[in-house]
Structure formats: structure tokens, C-alpha cells
Amino acid sequence: MKIVAGAGAVVVAVAVAVAVVGAGAVAVAVAVAVAVAVAVAVRGAKISMKRLALSLAIGLSAAGTLFAQIEFHGESYPLIRMTTEEPRFLDLPHRFVTINGMRRGDNVSMYFSTAMEYRVGRDSLTLDLREAYAEVLTDLGEFRFGKQIVSWGAADGNNPTDNVNPYDMYYLFIPGTERKKGTVMASANLYLGNYQLEAVFTPVFQPSRLPLNEQDFPIFEDAPFTIDIDKEVRPERELVNSEFGGRVSLPFNLFDLSISYFSGYDRMFTPCLSMLLGAEGPYFILDSLVYHHTNVFGGDLVTFIGDWAVRAEGAYFLTEDREGNSSLIRNPYLQYVLQLDRMEDESSYVLQYLGSYITGIDGDDLITPLGVISEKENEKDNLSARMGMPFAAIARNAIMVSASRSFADHRYEVRANTLYDLDNGGWMIGGGVTVTLEDAFDLELGLTQLGGDSDSRLYQMRDFSHLSLSLKYSF
């Protein structure tokens, strides 16, 4: 088994000690974990015994103080996923242990979240420190420094304005912050009367994690070239390339309104290609994978009609190709979502309409040895949005519906969801049942099925269709 060690080893060792041995042995576990995390500095590094001994001594001296002041909670989540197309295990990563910790202070607090990810097909473990930051409380508001996950927007899960963090596309169909990657940044939440001001500053760019060349999750199956991630070219680590943004929330009598701006780089790369002529005709080769700068102007609104909440959110993405004249850079585009939802004690219902529209198409054609490709068709084929809603990577215009219902004092829960691609006829349906066995144990059975017209990306991802079984333990 291949194990990738890092800073997350500290928290995982603590979690195992808490769950198996008890609080009395946690100080030793912390010390050992610190030793391993320091000794194994990079992936695949060999552990030096001298370095391990020195790290262990340092860990032992600090372990008692650290654990005495840290509150832990988390979950273990072993999961089995069996494909429905053919009987085999789904070969994709899964976070089966998640540990969260917090050290509270009067004005300064520390937070962290880490996870252990396992992949069946490669029999490998990866430790991921998802968040680790300090929070400073003042009379104006909160200031946070470190690796964080920040969420913007009013809709559930599909937010055009939510661009501060990149996404982990392996977890595309998991709601909430689980599909996001933490980023080192400085952030602030300021409270000015009834108004709230949020600000973020990110000095180092981080792209989304993409499932490239994955048989069981073929989002980019139709690419006319081989994607070689070694040809990735990220923005230089210079102050001028830093990302920043802000969001203002304004409450009114009948609705709540937020306005936002973000200046950053696309979370997904743009391929730079060359076309060559071969014996069998023209073909493409990949020169580089680049990330273009984009300015995002967004807003969202929430109001209520009886027991139903009405949410509207949209963002305009002003790319580097402002005039729409370059065939290699995506034209400016608009994303929006309209949502109607109702939340009750034992049930919830959510209906969403997701939309995307590419602006600036003025008839410029792309002339190639294969013929003339209209700008409209070229931009249409460039489906994967580089920022904004993650589901825009698989459907430009779509409808999503989800519902859940609990029974017997929340001991049983039934849920169902569906996604339909309005442009290409692709669909996804899913559902599941959760049974609470004890206060901390949940047994979950789920189904996800994809299909539709052959032109849709959801149909191309049909190998992801699967049955799942899991036993979740929360502590």
C-alpha cells in the first residue's frame, strides 16, 4: 500500500487514538504523528531514524499542552461503490476519515480540518490538510489567516459567484464544501451596522483538481488530444498575480441582496494547441495548459413567498478576450441560477434552473485545414466553464430537482435527486436511504445512474453509474 504523508498525519493519528485507545493515549499519538509528519517531508520520502527521533522528542514536549486545549470531532466513512454497467469496484478516491479540530481562545482561535483519502484500484492512502487557519476576533468582525474554504452565494451547491476556492472535481456530486479545496489566504468578515462586508486575498494561485484520463469519471473523454498535466503553466508567484475580491450583503424589508467582485485566474486550464498535417490528415498536438485571468461581477438575492424561499444568483465573467476575437480564449460569459426551495423539520425540496450564456459572439470564424469553424460552434464546443458553477462543466443549461424525507423521529431518511441537460438530453438520477442504527452510526445505501443522448456529457460519464453502501460513524 502506498502512503502519502504530510501535515495531515498529525490529525489522523489523534483521531485513531481518540476512537480506539481513548484520551489517555492521545498525547503519545500526537507526538508520533508530529514525528512522522516532519520526517516525511515530501511524497515518497524515506523516514530517517535520526530525523524521526528528533521530531519525536519535539512532539512529546508539546503533545500534552496541545491536546489539552484542542476540541476534536469528525467521522469515519468507509464506502463501497459498485458500477452498474459491469460488476466491479469504482476506481476513484474517497475520503473515508475526516477530522476537525478547534482551539478556542478569548480573541484568537485555531481551526483545522484534515482527511484521509483512499483509492481502491491503486491501494493508496493520501493525507490531506484541507483547512488550517487562525481566527482573530475584533470589534469590527473576524479576520482569518491560513488555509481556508470560503463560500459565497445564495443558491444551494451551484453558485456562479462562488469563485474564491478551486473545486475538487472528483467530489462533484457531493454537496457543500466537501467538493472544494482549501487555499492559503487572508479573509475578513466585517459588520457595519446591518451590512456585512467580506474580503479575501490569496497570494498563491491553486487550480481545481481534475479527473484526467479517468475511465470511471470521464468528464473530458471527448478531448481531441491527450491531456498532459506536465505541460501545465501556472501564473508566476508574484504579488501582481495575487487574487482578491469582496462581497457586500445588504438586508432589505422584502429581500436580502449581495453584490460581489472577484479578480483571479481560471480554475480550469485552457489548452493551447497546434494543428499539424500528417499522412492521414490534420491532427492536434498540445503545446501547453494555461490559466487565463478573469474578473467576476456577481450578485444574489433571497426572498420568501409563504413557506418557499426564492433565490436568484448570477455572475458575469469578463475574460481576457473581452472583444471575443480570440479562438484560444473563451469569450466573456454569464452564469445564473434560479432556485425554489422549502425546508421543513422532516422534509426538504429544492428545484434549480442552471443557465449559461456566452456573450460577445460576433461572427468571427476560425479557419483550419479541417474547414471553417464558426465562432458560435467553437465556443459551444468549449463547454467546460473555467470558473463559476461546477456543474457547468457537464451541462450548459439544466434543471436539478432534489427531495428528502425522514421518518420515525429521523431514524430513517429517503432522498432522491435528478439532473437533466436541456441542450443535449443527458440525465442523471440518484437516490438513497439512510438508517440511523445508533446515535453515532448511519447505514447508507445509494444509487447513481447517468445516461441520455450520446452527445451529452452525462451520457459520456455513464461509467460512473454505481450502487453504494457505507457505514458512517460520527464522533
PLY file of the C-alpha trace (Angstrom):
ply
format ascii 1.0
element vertex 475
property float x
property float y
property float z
element edge 474
property int vertex1
property int vertex2
end_header
0.00 0.00 0.00
1.30 3.44 -0.93
1.04 6.06 1.81
1.47 9.77 1.17
2.35 11.50 4.45
2.18 15.17 5.31
0.86 17.59 7.87
-2.47 15.76 7.93
-0.78 12.81 9.66
-0.90 14.72 12.94
-4.67 14.84 12.99
-5.26 11.34 11.68
-3.13 9.81 14.43
-5.04 11.82 17.04
-8.35 10.62 15.59
-7.34 6.97 15.71
-6.19 7.36 19.31
-9.46 9.01 20.34
-11.64 6.39 18.68
-9.67 3.28 19.64
-7.49 3.87 22.70
-9.02 6.81 24.48
-7.96 10.23 25.66
-5.15 8.95 27.87
-3.07 7.80 24.90
-3.76 10.73 22.63
-0.74 12.74 23.78
1.54 9.92 22.60
-0.36 9.68 19.30
0.08 13.41 18.74
3.81 13.12 19.35
4.20 10.18 16.98
2.13 11.90 14.31
4.19 15.08 14.58
7.33 12.99 14.20
6.07 11.23 11.09
4.74 14.44 9.52
8.06 16.21 9.97
10.18 13.24 8.94
8.20 12.59 5.78
8.53 16.00 4.18
7.59 15.09 0.63
5.71 12.35 -1.15
7.63 9.12 -1.26
10.40 10.33 1.08
12.16 7.75 3.27
11.98 8.27 7.01
15.37 8.94 8.58
15.60 7.39 12.08
17.63 10.33 13.39
15.12 12.79 12.00
12.26 10.70 13.39
13.86 10.60 16.85
14.41 14.35 16.89
10.86 15.01 15.72
9.50 12.60 18.33
11.32 14.44 21.10
9.86 17.75 19.93
6.39 16.20 19.65
6.49 14.71 23.13
7.40 18.04 24.68
4.41 19.76 23.11
1.78 16.99 22.91
0.26 17.35 26.37
-0.29 21.09 26.02
-1.68 20.81 22.50
-4.23 18.10 23.22
-5.43 19.63 26.46
-6.69 22.66 24.53
-8.00 21.17 21.27
-11.58 20.03 20.68
-11.95 17.20 18.13
-14.84 15.92 16.06
-15.16 14.10 12.78
-16.33 10.94 11.08
-15.14 7.68 9.60
-16.91 6.88 6.34
-15.94 3.54 4.73
-17.65 3.28 1.35
-18.13 0.56 -1.27
-19.13 1.63 -4.79
-20.01 -1.00 -7.41
-20.57 0.02 -11.02
-23.91 -0.83 -12.59
-22.53 -1.11 -16.14
-20.43 -4.12 -15.13
-19.75 -5.75 -11.74
-16.56 -4.12 -10.46
-15.50 -1.62 -7.83
-15.48 2.04 -8.82
-11.83 3.11 -9.01
-11.98 6.65 -7.65
-10.67 8.36 -4.49
-12.88 8.64 -1.40
-12.34 10.45 1.92
-13.04 7.74 4.49
-11.78 9.60 7.57
-12.32 13.29 8.32
-11.03 15.01 11.45
-11.81 18.57 12.55
-10.19 20.37 15.45
-10.53 23.71 17.19
-8.62 25.51 19.90
-10.77 28.27 21.35
-9.37 31.49 22.77
-10.81 34.76 24.01
-9.81 36.67 20.89
-7.73 34.20 18.88
-8.83 30.69 17.89
-7.25 27.96 15.77
-9.12 25.66 13.38
-8.11 22.73 11.20
-9.71 20.04 9.08
-7.95 17.06 7.57
-8.97 13.93 5.71
-7.59 10.54 4.76
-8.37 9.62 1.17
-8.29 6.04 -0.10
-8.34 4.72 -3.65
-9.29 1.08 -4.17
-7.75 0.49 -7.59
-4.35 1.86 -6.61
-4.48 0.71 -2.97
-3.16 4.11 -1.85
-3.76 6.44 1.08
-3.39 10.21 0.88
-3.47 12.59 3.83
-4.95 15.98 3.02
-4.84 19.01 5.31
-7.97 20.70 3.97
-8.02 23.71 6.32
-5.70 25.17 8.95
-6.14 28.80 9.96
-6.18 31.26 12.83
-9.19 33.48 13.56
-8.85 36.84 15.27
-11.99 38.43 16.76
-12.23 42.22 16.97
-14.98 44.78 17.47
-15.21 45.17 13.68
-15.51 41.46 12.90
-13.44 38.33 12.23
-10.07 38.09 10.50
-8.73 34.71 9.34
-5.23 33.77 8.18
-4.19 30.42 6.73
-5.61 27.65 4.56
-9.37 28.20 4.32
-12.54 27.35 2.44
-14.80 30.36 1.80
-18.34 30.11 0.41
-20.23 32.87 -1.41
-23.70 32.88 -2.92
-27.32 32.19 -2.04
-28.18 29.04 -4.04
-27.54 25.50 -2.83
-24.41 23.93 -4.30
-24.36 25.69 -7.69
-23.11 29.24 -7.19
-21.86 31.40 -10.08
-20.42 33.92 -7.59
-18.51 31.33 -5.53
-15.01 31.52 -7.06
-12.66 32.07 -4.12
-11.67 28.39 -3.81
-10.96 25.83 -6.53
-13.00 22.64 -6.74
-12.07 19.01 -6.35
-13.98 17.63 -9.31
-13.67 14.06 -8.03
-16.33 15.10 -5.49
-18.52 16.96 -7.99
-21.73 15.22 -6.89
-21.16 15.73 -3.16
-22.88 18.88 -1.81
-21.38 21.63 0.31
-17.75 22.43 0.97
-16.69 18.78 0.50
-16.24 19.48 -3.21
-13.86 22.40 -2.54
-10.11 22.67 -1.98
-8.64 24.85 0.75
-6.46 27.81 -0.26
-3.93 29.83 1.71
-5.42 33.29 2.09
-6.31 36.19 4.35
-10.04 36.84 4.79
-12.24 39.15 6.79
-15.91 39.40 7.78
-16.75 42.95 8.86
-20.07 44.04 10.34
-21.06 47.64 9.67
-24.49 48.15 11.19
-26.89 45.92 9.26
-24.39 45.43 6.45
-21.79 42.70 6.16
-18.56 43.10 4.17
-16.45 40.09 3.21
-12.96 40.40 1.74
-10.39 37.83 0.59
-6.77 37.99 -0.56
-4.98 34.94 -2.00
-1.25 35.29 -2.72
-0.75 31.88 -4.39
-2.94 30.51 -7.19
-4.37 27.00 -6.90
-6.28 25.28 -9.74
-9.11 22.81 -9.42
-8.31 19.13 -9.13
-9.49 17.48 -12.32
-10.18 13.77 -13.01
-7.98 13.46 -16.10
-7.92 10.24 -18.10
-10.27 8.53 -15.63
-12.28 5.64 -17.03
-14.81 5.79 -14.20
-15.22 9.58 -14.28
-14.67 10.63 -17.92
-15.59 14.32 -17.82
-13.01 15.10 -20.54
-13.44 11.94 -22.58
-14.14 13.85 -25.81
-10.92 15.92 -25.86
-9.32 15.68 -29.36
-5.84 15.45 -27.83
-4.02 13.79 -24.93
-4.06 15.94 -21.77
-0.53 16.01 -20.38
-0.58 17.78 -17.00
3.21 18.17 -17.17
2.60 20.93 -19.73
0.67 22.97 -17.18
1.81 26.62 -16.89
0.60 28.34 -13.71
0.79 32.09 -13.00
4.12 33.15 -11.51
4.19 33.51 -7.73
4.36 37.27 -7.78
2.34 39.89 -5.91
0.88 41.19 -9.16
-0.69 37.75 -9.76
-2.46 37.62 -6.39
-6.22 37.02 -6.30
-8.62 39.21 -4.35
-12.29 40.01 -4.01
-15.09 41.32 -1.86
-18.78 40.81 -1.15
-21.31 43.16 0.43
-24.57 41.84 1.93
-27.45 44.28 2.16
-30.66 43.38 4.06
-33.95 44.96 2.99
-37.52 44.55 4.20
-38.65 42.19 1.44
-35.38 40.55 0.41
-31.66 40.18 1.09
-29.20 41.28 -1.57
-25.48 40.65 -2.04
-23.06 42.13 -4.57
-19.61 40.66 -5.19
-16.43 41.05 -7.23
-13.52 38.67 -7.65
-10.29 39.05 -9.60
-8.48 35.78 -10.19
-7.44 33.06 -12.59
-9.49 30.34 -14.23
-9.74 27.23 -12.05
-9.52 25.01 -15.11
-6.79 25.26 -17.72
-7.18 26.29 -21.35
-5.26 24.06 -23.80
-3.01 25.75 -26.35
-2.92 23.55 -29.45
-1.05 23.29 -32.71
-2.54 21.69 -35.80
-0.21 19.59 -37.94
-0.70 17.80 -41.24
0.05 14.10 -41.23
-0.26 11.25 -43.70
-3.83 10.61 -42.57
-4.78 14.27 -42.45
-4.65 17.13 -39.89
-4.26 16.40 -36.18
-3.79 18.39 -32.96
-0.88 18.38 -30.54
-0.87 20.00 -27.12
1.62 22.85 -26.59
0.69 23.96 -23.07
-2.08 24.23 -20.49
-2.52 27.82 -19.34
-4.74 29.67 -16.87
-6.22 32.99 -18.03
-7.16 35.91 -15.80
-10.87 36.60 -15.28
-12.83 39.33 -13.49
-16.12 38.16 -11.98
-19.00 40.54 -11.21
-21.82 38.86 -9.31
-24.92 39.24 -7.22
-27.55 37.18 -5.43
-30.99 37.73 -3.94
-33.16 35.84 -1.44
-36.83 36.39 -0.65
-39.77 34.33 0.61
-43.20 33.51 -0.75
-45.08 31.80 2.04
-43.07 28.78 3.16
-40.96 28.79 -0.01
-37.62 30.54 -0.41
-36.86 32.11 -3.79
-33.17 32.51 -4.63
-31.58 34.11 -7.68
-27.85 34.32 -8.35
-25.78 35.33 -11.32
-22.26 36.31 -12.35
-20.64 37.84 -15.41
-17.18 36.52 -16.25
-15.08 39.11 -18.06
-12.28 37.08 -19.63
-9.09 38.29 -21.30
-10.85 38.02 -24.67
-13.14 40.96 -23.98
-13.94 41.57 -27.65
-14.43 37.87 -28.46
-11.76 37.87 -31.16
-9.52 35.02 -29.95
-10.35 31.41 -30.71
-7.94 30.26 -27.96
-9.52 32.22 -25.08
-13.11 31.83 -24.03
-15.40 34.77 -24.71
-16.96 36.60 -21.73
-19.89 34.61 -20.41
-22.82 34.77 -18.00
-23.92 32.12 -15.49
-27.12 32.21 -13.45
-29.25 30.00 -11.24
-32.87 30.30 -10.12
-33.92 28.26 -7.09
-37.12 27.48 -5.28
-36.81 25.55 -2.02
-38.76 24.59 1.06
-37.22 23.26 4.26
-39.29 21.59 6.96
-38.43 19.60 10.05
-38.78 16.24 8.33
-38.51 17.10 4.63
-36.82 19.35 2.10
-37.49 20.19 -1.55
-35.17 22.04 -3.95
-35.76 22.99 -7.58
-33.00 24.71 -9.58
-32.62 26.03 -13.10
-28.98 26.42 -14.16
-28.12 28.59 -17.13
-25.05 29.74 -19.05
-24.75 32.17 -21.94
-21.64 33.13 -23.91
-21.58 36.80 -24.90
-19.52 38.64 -27.50
-20.12 36.19 -30.37
-19.89 38.48 -33.40
-19.36 36.09 -36.31
-15.57 35.73 -36.28
-14.78 32.36 -37.85
-11.85 30.03 -37.23
-10.19 28.85 -40.47
-8.42 25.48 -40.15
-7.22 22.75 -42.53
-10.36 20.88 -41.46
-12.52 23.72 -42.75
-14.19 26.81 -41.37
-15.49 26.58 -37.81
-17.94 29.30 -36.81
-17.23 31.21 -33.62
-20.59 30.09 -32.25
-19.74 26.42 -32.73
-16.20 26.88 -31.42
-17.45 28.49 -28.20
-20.23 25.94 -27.87
-17.70 23.11 -28.03
-15.68 24.91 -25.36
-18.22 23.68 -22.84
-16.31 23.44 -19.59
-16.64 26.72 -17.72
-13.30 27.72 -16.24
-14.93 29.29 -13.17
-18.34 29.53 -11.53
-20.82 26.68 -11.18
-19.09 23.29 -11.11
-21.98 21.64 -12.94
-21.37 23.97 -15.89
-18.53 21.56 -16.71
-21.08 18.95 -17.76
-24.22 20.91 -18.79
-24.69 24.46 -20.01
-28.42 24.70 -19.26
-30.01 22.21 -16.88
-32.74 21.53 -14.33
-31.99 19.98 -10.94
-34.55 18.60 -8.51
-33.86 17.09 -5.10
-36.06 15.99 -2.22
-35.65 14.21 1.11
-37.99 12.92 3.77
-37.28 11.49 7.23
-39.43 9.11 9.27
-39.67 7.64 12.77
-38.15 10.62 14.55
-35.39 10.99 11.91
-34.24 7.38 12.22
-34.93 6.74 8.52
-34.33 9.14 5.63
-35.20 8.72 1.96
-33.73 11.09 -0.66
-33.91 11.48 -4.42
-32.34 13.81 -6.96
-32.13 14.32 -10.70
-30.25 16.47 -13.22
-31.41 16.98 -16.82
-29.33 18.61 -19.58
-31.77 20.79 -21.53
-29.44 21.23 -24.52
-28.20 17.68 -25.13
-30.72 15.40 -23.45
-28.39 13.93 -20.84
-29.69 12.94 -17.43
-28.62 11.76 -14.01
-30.87 10.22 -11.39
-29.92 9.29 -7.87
-31.31 8.42 -4.52
-30.67 6.67 -1.28
-31.81 5.51 2.12
-30.13 6.29 5.44
-30.83 4.28 8.57
-29.59 5.55 11.95
-28.50 2.46 13.86
-27.28 4.25 16.98
-26.69 7.87 17.88
-23.35 7.92 16.07
-23.80 5.24 13.35
-25.58 5.67 10.00
-26.03 2.95 7.39
-26.39 4.39 3.86
-27.45 2.73 0.60
-27.38 4.79 -2.61
-27.80 4.65 -6.38
-26.46 6.96 -9.10
-27.30 6.40 -12.76
-26.30 8.50 -15.79
-27.44 8.32 -19.40
-29.26 10.13 -22.19
-28.43 11.14 -25.73
-24.97 10.20 -26.95
-23.99 13.87 -27.50
-24.43 14.75 -23.84
-21.57 14.75 -21.39
-23.74 12.98 -18.83
-24.08 10.06 -21.25
-20.30 10.05 -21.75
-19.97 9.74 -17.95
-22.24 6.68 -17.74
-19.35 4.54 -16.43
-19.74 6.48 -13.18
-23.16 4.86 -12.63
-22.96 2.84 -9.43
-24.51 1.40 -6.29
-23.01 2.46 -2.96
-23.02 1.08 0.59
-21.46 2.81 3.58
-21.40 2.83 7.37
-20.72 6.29 8.78
-19.51 6.80 12.34
-19.52 10.33 13.77
-17.54 11.30 16.87
0 1
1 2
2 3
3 4
4 5
5 6
6 7
7 8
8 9
9 10
10 11
11 12
12 13
13 14
14 15
15 16
16 17
17 18
18 19
19 20
20 21
21 22
22 23
23 24
24 25
25 26
26 27
27 28
28 29
29 30
30 31
31 32
32 33
33 34
34 35
35 36
36 37
37 38
38 39
39 40
40 41
41 42
42 43
43 44
44 45
45 46
46 47
47 48
48 49
49 50
50 51
51 52
52 53
53 54
54 55
55 56
56 57
57 58
58 59
59 60
60 61
61 62
62 63
63 64
64 65
65 66
66 67
67 68
68 69
69 70
70 71
71 72
72 73
73 74
74 75
75 76
76 77
77 78
78 79
79 80
80 81
81 82
82 83
83 84
84 85
85 86
86 87
87 88
88 89
89 90
90 91
91 92
92 93
93 94
94 95
95 96
96 97
97 98
98 99
99 100
100 101
101 102
102 103
103 104
104 105
105 106
106 107
107 108
108 109
109 110
110 111
111 112
112 113
113 114
114 115
115 116
116 117
117 118
118 119
119 120
120 121
121 122
122 123
123 124
124 125
125 126
126 127
127 128
128 129
129 130
130 131
131 132
132 133
133 134
134 135
135 136
136 137
137 138
138 139
139 140
140 141
141 142
142 143
143 144
144 145
145 146
146 147
147 148
148 149
149 150
150 151
151 152
152 153
153 154
154 155
155 156
156 157
157 158
158 159
159 160
160 161
161 162
162 163
163 164
164 165
165 166
166 167
167 168
168 169
169 170
170 171
171 172
172 173
173 174
174 175
175 176
176 177
177 178
178 179
179 180
180 181
181 182
182 183
183 184
184 185
185 186
186 187
187 188
188 189
189 190
190 191
191 192
192 193
193 194
194 195
195 196
196 197
197 198
198 199
199 200
200 201
201 202
202 203
203 204
204 205
205 206
206 207
207 208
208 209
209 210
210 211
211 212
212 213
213 214
214 215
215 216
216 217
217 218
218 219
219 220
220 221
221 222
222 223
223 224
224 225
225 226
226 227
227 228
228 229
229 230
230 231
231 232
232 233
233 234
234 235
235 236
236 237
237 238
238 239
239 240
240 241
241 242
242 243
243 244
244 245
245 246
246 247
247 248
248 249
249 250
250 251
251 252
252 253
253 254
254 255
255 256
256 257
257 258
258 259
259 260
260 261
261 262
262 263
263 264
264 265
265 266
266 267
267 268
268 269
269 270
270 271
271 272
272 273
273 274
274 275
275 276
276 277
277 278
278 279
279 280
280 281
281 282
282 283
283 284
284 285
285 286
286 287
287 288
288 289
289 290
290 291
291 292
292 293
293 294
294 295
295 296
296 297
297 298
298 299
299 300
300 301
301 302
302 303
303 304
304 305
305 306
306 307
307 308
308 309
309 310
310 311
311 312
312 313
313 314
314 315
315 316
316 317
317 318
318 319
319 320
320 321
321 322
322 323
323 324
324 325
325 326
326 327
327 328
328 329
329 330
330 331
331 332
332 333
333 334
334 335
335 336
336 337
337 338
338 339
339 340
340 341
341 342
342 343
343 344
344 345
345 346
346 347
347 348
348 349
349 350
350 351
351 352
352 353
353 354
354 355
355 356
356 357
357 358
358 359
359 360
360 361
361 362
362 363
363 364
364 365
365 366
366 367
367 368
368 369
369 370
370 371
371 372
372 373
373 374
374 375
375 376
376 377
377 378
378 379
379 380
380 381
381 382
382 383
383 384
384 385
385 386
386 387
387 388
388 389
389 390
390 391
391 392
392 393
393 394
394 395
395 396
396 397
397 398
398 399
399 400
400 401
401 402
402 403
403 404
404 405
405 406
406 407
407 408
408 409
409 410
410 411
411 412
412 413
413 414
414 415
415 416
416 417
417 418
418 419
419 420
420 421
421 422
422 423
423 424
424 425
425 426
426 427
427 428
428 429
429 430
430 431
431 432
432 433
433 434
434 435
435 436
436 437
437 438
438 439
439 440
440 441
441 442
442 443
443 444
444 445
445 446
446 447
447 448
448 449
449 450
450 451
451 452
452 453
453 454
454 455
455 456
456 457
457 458
458 459
459 460
460 461
461 462
462 463
463 464
464 465
465 466
466 467
467 468
468 469
469 470
470 471
471 472
472 473
473 474
